[in-house]
């Protein structure tokens, strides 16, 4: 298996980090320690957990960290919706679509790793 940097889902989640950080510059300054902080934590958690899981010794551990990344992606979806409802962002559909794509990719990777684990345990 290659590096986590070779994974399309890691690359896409890293791109999302950059895009979200750029958008957060438009948020009201009073949100710096509120929603802005929460969004940053969630978006950074996605590629970070993919990388940490890839560095683990087993598929089971890898899958556990991918589930954490998936949870962070769901958290980010909610935070984007909150930001939209508060009027901080208007193009939420673009971000929401990107997050859905990443969640789908994470789910596929989890399924693949679980399948590999099942196949190797029956040998």
PAZAPA-4460 file (N, C-alpha, C; in steps of 0.05 Angstrom, whole numbers, plus 32768, in hexadecimal, padded with zeros to 4 digits):
% residues 123
    n_x    n_y    n_z   ca_x   ca_y   ca_z    c_x    c_y    c_z   seq   type   mol
   8011   7FE8   8000   8000   8000   8000   8012   8019   8000     1      X     A
   800A   802D   7FF2   8019   8046   7FF0   8014   8058   8008     2      X     A
   801D   8070   8005   801A   8084   801A   7FFD   808E   801A     3      X     A
   7FF5   8098   8032   7FDA   80A5   8033   7FD8   80BC   8020     4      X     A
   7FEF   80C8   8018   7FEE   80DF   8006   7FE6   80D6   7FEA     5      X     A
   7FE7   80BC   7FE4   7FDF   80B2   7FCA   7FC1   80AE   7FC9     6      X     A
   7FB3   80AE   7FDF   7F97   80AA   7FE0   7F87   80C2   7FD6     7      X     A
   7F75   80BE   7FC4   7F65   80D3   7FB9   7F54   80E1   7FCF     8      X     A
   7F4A   80D1   7FE2   7F3A   80DC   7FF7   7F4B   80EF   8009     9      X     A
   7F64   80E8   800E   7F76   80FA   801D   7F7B   8113   800E    10      X     A
   7F80   8111   7FF4   7F86   8128   7FE3   7F6E   813B   7FE2    11      X     A
   7F56   812F   7FDF   7F3E   8140   7FDE   7F38   814D   7FF8    12      X     A
   7F3D   813F   800E   7F38   814B   8028   7F4C   8161   802F    13      X     A
   7F65   815E   8025   7F78   8173   8028   7F70   818C   8018    14      X     A
   7F66   8188   8000   7F5C   819E   7FF0   7F45   81AC   7FFE    15      X     A
   7F34   819C   800A   7F1D   81A8   8019   7F27   81B9   8030    16      X     A
   7F3B   81B0   803E   7F47   81C0   8054   7F4E   81DB   804A    17      X     A
   7F5D   81DD   8034   7F66   81F6   8029   7F4E   8208   8022    18      X     A
   7F3A   81FC   8015   7F23   820C   800C   7F13   8216   8024    19      X     A
   7F0F   8205   8038   7F00   820D   8050   7F0F   8223   805F    20      X     A
   7F29   821F   8063   7F38   8234   8070   7F36   824F   8062    21      X     A
   7F37   824F   8048   7F34   8268   8039   7F19   8274   803D    22      X     A
   7F05   8264   803E   7EE9   826E   8042   7EE5   8279   805E    23      X     A
   7EF3   826D   8072   7EF0   8276   808D   7EFA   8292   8092    24      X     A
   7F0B   829C   8080   7F14   82B7   8082   7EFD   82CB   807F    25      X     A
   7EE7   82C2   8072   7ED0   82D3   806E   7EBD   82D3   8086    26      X     A
   7EC1   82C1   8099   7EAF   82BF   80B0   7EB3   82D7   80C2    27      X     A
   7E9F   82DF   80D1   7EA1   82F5   80E3   7EB8   82EF   80F8    28      X     A
   7EC6   8304   80FF   7EDC   8301   8112   7ED3   82F6   812D    29      X     A
   7EBB   82FD   8135   7EB1   82F3   814F   7EAD   82D4   814F    30      X     A
   7EAE   82C8   8138   7EAB   82AB   8136   7EC6   829D   8137    31      X     A
   7EDC   82AC   813A   7EF7   82A0   8139   7EFA   8289   814D    32      X     A
   7EEF   828C   8165   7EF2   8277   8179   7ED9   8266   817B    33      X     A
   7EC5   826A   816A   7EAD   825B   816A   7EAC   8248   8153    34      X     A
   7E9A   824E   8141   7E95   823C   812A   7EAE   8239   8119    35      X     A
   7EBD   824E   8115   7ED6   824C   8104   7EE9   8238   8110    36      X     A
   7EED   8238   812A   7EFF   8225   8137   7EF5   8209   8134    37      X     A
   7EDB   8205   8137   7ECF   81EA   8134   7ED2   81DF   8117    38      X     A
   7ECD   81F0   8104   7ED0   81E8   80E8   7EEC   81E0   80E1    39      X     A
   7EFF   81F1   80EB   7F1C   81EA   80E6   7F23   81CF   80F2    40      X     A
   7F1B   81CB   810A   7F21   81B2   8117   7F16   819A   8108    41      X     A
   7EFD   819C   80FF   7EF0   8186   80F1   7EFC   8181   80D6    42      X     A
   7F01   8196   80C6   7F0C   8192   80AB   7F29   8187   80AC    43      X     A
   7F38   8190   80BF   7F54   8186   80C2   7F54   816A   80CB    44      X     A
   7F41   8162   80DB   7F3F   8147   80E6   7F3C   8132   80D0    45      X     A
   7F2F   8139   80BA   7F2A   8125   80A4   7F44   811B   8099    46      X     A
   7F55   812B   808C   7F6E   8120   8081   7F81   8116   8096    47      X     A
   7F80   8122   80AE   7F92   811A   80C3   7F8C   80FE   80CC    48      X     A
   7F73   80F7   80CF   7F6B   80DC   80D7   7F70   80C7   80C1    49      X     A
   7F6D   80D0   80A8   7F74   80BE   8092   7F91   80B7   8093    50      X     A
   7FA2   80CB   8097   7FBF   80C7   8099   7FC6   80B6   80B1    51      X     A
   7FBB   80BC   80C8   7FC2   80AD   80E0   7FB9   8090   80DD    52      X     A
   7FA2   808B   80D2   7F99   806F   80CE   7FAB   8060   80BB    53      X     A
   7FB3   806E   80A6   7FC5   8061   8092   7FDF   8059   809E    54      X     A
   7FE7   8068   80B3   8001   8062   80C0   7FFF   804C   80D5    55      X     A
   7FE8   8042   80D9   7FE4   802D   80EE   7FEC   8011   80E3    56      X     A
   7FEE   7FFE   80F5   7FF8   7FE4   80EE   7FE3   7FD0   80E3    57      X     A
   7FCA   7FD7   80E6   7FB6   7FC4   80DD   7F9F   7FD2   80CE    58      X     A
   7F91   7FC2   80BE   7F79   7FCD   80B0   7F64   7FD5   80C4    59      X     A
   7F62   7FC6   80DA   7F4D   7FCC   80EE   7F52   7FE8   80FA    60      X     A
   7F6B   7FEE   8100   7F72   8009   810B   7F6D   801E   80F6    61      X     A
   7F75   8018   80DD   7F71   802B   80C7   7F54   8032   80C4    62      X     A
   7F43   801D   80C5   7F26   8021   80C2   7F1B   8032   80D9    63      X     A
   7F25   802E   80F1   7F1D   803D   8108   7F22   805B   8104    64      X     A
   7F39   8062   80F9   7F40   807E   80F4   7F30   8089   80DD    65      X     A
   7F2A   8078   80C9   7F19   8081   80B3   7EFD   8087   80BD    66      X     A
   7EF3   8078   80D0   7ED9   807E   80DC   7EDA   8099   80EB    67      X     A
   7EF0   809F   80F7   7EF3   80B9   8105   7EF2   80CF   80F0    68      X     A
   7F00   80CB   80D9   7F00   80DF   80C4   7EE4   80E2   80B9    69      X     A
   7ED5   80CC   80B7   7EB9   80CD   80AD   7EA8   80DD   80C0    70      X     A
   7EAC   80D9   80DA   7E9E   80E9   80EE   7EA4   8106   80EC    71      X     A
   7EBD   810D   80E8   7EC5   8129   80E5   7EB8   8135   80CD    72      X     A
   7EB6   8125   80B7   7EA9   812F   809F   7E8C   8135   80A4    73      X     A
   7E7F   8124   80B3   7E62   8129   80BA   7E60   8142   80CC    74      X     A
   7E72   8145   80DE   7E73   815D   80EF   7E76   8176   80DE    75      X     A
   7E88   8174   80CA   7E8D   818B   80B8   7E74   8192   80A8    76      X     A
   7E66   817D   809F   7E4C   8182   8091   7E39   8193   80A2    77      X     A
   7E37   818B   80BB   7E25   819A   80CD   7E2E   81B7   80D1    78      X     A
   7E48   81BA   80D4   7E53   81D5   80D8   7E4F   81E7   80C0    79      X     A
   7E52   81DB   80A8   7E4D   81EA   808F   7E30   81F3   808E    80      X     A
   7E1E   81E1   8096   7E01   81E8   8097   7DFC   81FE   80AB    81      X     A
   7E08   81FD   80C2   7E05   8212   80D6   7E0F   822D   80CA    82      X     A
   7E26   822C   80BE   7E31   8244   80B2   7E1F   8250   809C    83      X     A
   7E13   823E   808D   7E00   8247   8078   7DE7   8254   8085    84      X     A
   7DDD   8247   8099   7DC5   8252   80A7   7DCA   826C   80B4    85      X     A
   7DE3   8270   80BE   7DEA   8289   80CA   7DF2   829F   80B6    86      X     A
   7DF3   8297   809C   7DF9   82AA   8087   7E17   82AF   8084    87      X     A
   7E28   829E   808F   7E45   82A2   808C   7E4F   8298   8071    88      X     A
   7E41   8285   8065   7E48   827B   804A   7E2F   8278   803A    89      X     A
   7E32   827D   8020   7E1B   827A   800E   7E1F   8263   7FFB    90      X     A
   7E38   825B   7FF6   7E3D   8245   7FE3   7E41   822A   7FF2    91      X     A
   7E30   8225   8006   7E32   820D   8016   7E2F   81F4   8006    92      X     A
   7E1F   81F5   7FF0   7E1A   81DD   7FE0   7E34   81D1   7FD4    93      X     A
   7E46   81E3   7FCD   7E60   81DA   7FC2   7E70   81CB   7FD8    94      X     A
   7E72   81D6   7FEF   7E80   81C9   8005   7E72   81AF   800E    95      X     A
   7E58   81B0   800F   7E49   8199   8017   7E4D   8182   8003    96      X     A
   7E4D   8188   7FE9   7E52   8174   7FD5   7E6E   8168   7FD8    97      X     A
   7E82   8178   7FDD   7E9E   816F   7FE1   7E9F   815C   7FFA    98      X     A
   7E92   8164   800F   7E92   8153   8027   7E84   8139   8022    99      X     A
   7E6E   8139   8014   7E60   8120   800D   7E72   810E   7FFC   100      X     A
   7E81   811A   7FE9   7E93   810A   7FD9   7EA9   80FD   7FEA   101      X     A
   7EB4   810D   7FFD   7EC9   8102   800E   7EBD   80EC   8020   102      X     A
   7EA5   80F0   802A   7E99   80DB   803B   7E94   80C2   802B   103      X     A
   7E8C   80C4   8012   7E89   80AD   8001   7EA3   809F   7FFC   104      X     A
   7EB8   80AE   7FF7   7ED2   80A2   7FF3   7EDC   8094   800C   105      X     A
   7ED8   80A0   8023   7EE0   8094   803D   7ED0   807A   8041   106      X     A
   7EB6   807A   803B   7EA6   8062   803E   7EB0   804C   802C   107      X     A
   7EB7   8053   8014   7EC1   803F   8001   7EDC   8033   800A   108      X     A
   7EED   8044   8015   7F07   803B   801F   7F03   8029   8037   109      X     A
   7EF1   8030   8049   7EEB   801F   8060   7EE1   8004   8057   110      X     A
   7ECE   8004   8044   7EC3   7FEB   803A   7ED9   7FDA   802E   111      X     A
   7EEB   7FE6   801F   7F01   7FD8   8012   7F14   7FCB   8027   112      X     A
   7F1B   7FDB   803B   7F2D   7FD1   8050   7F20   7FBB   8060   113      X     A
   7F06   7FBE   8066   7EF8   7FA8   8075   7EF7   7F8F   8064   114      X     A
   7EF3   7F92   804A   7EF2   7F7B   8038   7F0D   7F6D   8037   115      X     A
   7F23   7F7C   8036   7F3E   7F71   8037   7F42   7F61   8051   116      X     A
   7F39   7F6D   8067   7F3C   7F60   8081   7F2D   7F46   8082   117      X     A
   7F15   7F45   8077   7F05   7F2D   8076   7F12   7F18   8065   118      X     A
   7F1C   7F20   804E   7F29   7F0E   803C   7F42   7F02   8047   119      X     A
   7F52   7F11   8056   7F6B   7F07   8061   7F66   7EF5   8079   120      X     A
   7F4F   7EFA   8088   7F4A   7EEA   809F   7F3E   7ECF   8098   121      X     A
   7F35   7ECB   807F   7F2A   7EB1   8077   7F40   7EA0   8069   122      X     A
   7F58   7EAA   8067   7F6D   7E9B   8059   7F7A   7E88   806D   123      X     A
***
